[in-house]
């Protein structure tokens, strides 16, 4: 039995019923464990049976980001945003891609942030201590302000086009 009972349970469900949507949860568990190649494989297999399963597409996109496969990740994440423009995980992953590929400044200039419309600030998620420490280090990153403007522009643009 593996170290992770959750994975074992999901594997059994998927073995019993290969058409189960449990593939998305299994892939997410693997992604969280840092097993990105396995997560991608599981997502791609499951999405053949369940195309358009958004949470699986987000998991696939996020695993591809970790593998530095930014083009394929962007394709998956943009497909999610066409259907669910407020999907925060997809927005954040796309923003990360833009930051990693050096597209932040260009994106910020191309999508102006309307100053008169307030942009809602999401409540901070409950995070483990190591995530909080990483967030505090990120605050010192000079690209963070540009990234926040870019995200605000996306939210504003999506809100206006509903």
C-alpha positions, 0 to 999 in steps of 0.5 A: 500500500502506498504512503497516501491512502487517499491515492490508494482509494482513488486508484481503486475507484478508477480501476473499478470504474475507468469512466469515473470522474475520480481521475480529477481528484487523483491527478490533483493528489499527484500534483500536490505531491509533486508528481507532475508527470503522473498528474498530467498523464491521469488528466489527459486520460480522463479528459478523453472520457470527460472533455470539458471537465474544468477542474481536471483542465485546471489541474492539468494546466497547473501540472504543466506549469510545474513542468515548465510546459507553458504553451500547453498549460496556457492552452488548457487554462485559457480554455477554462477561462473561456467557459469560467472566466472567474476561475481564480486558479486558472487566472493565477496560473496564467498570471504565473506563466506571464511572469515566468515568461516575462510577459507581465509588463506587456500585459499590464500595458495592453490591458489598462486598469480602470481607476474609477472602478474598485476591484474586489480583493479576495479574502486571503486563503487559509494557508500552511505556515510555509505558504505564508512564509513564501507569500511574505517573501513574494511581497518583496518581489518587484514584479508583484505590483505589476502582476497585481495590476494585471490580475485586477485588469483581468477581473475588471475586464471579465466583470464588464463583459458579462 
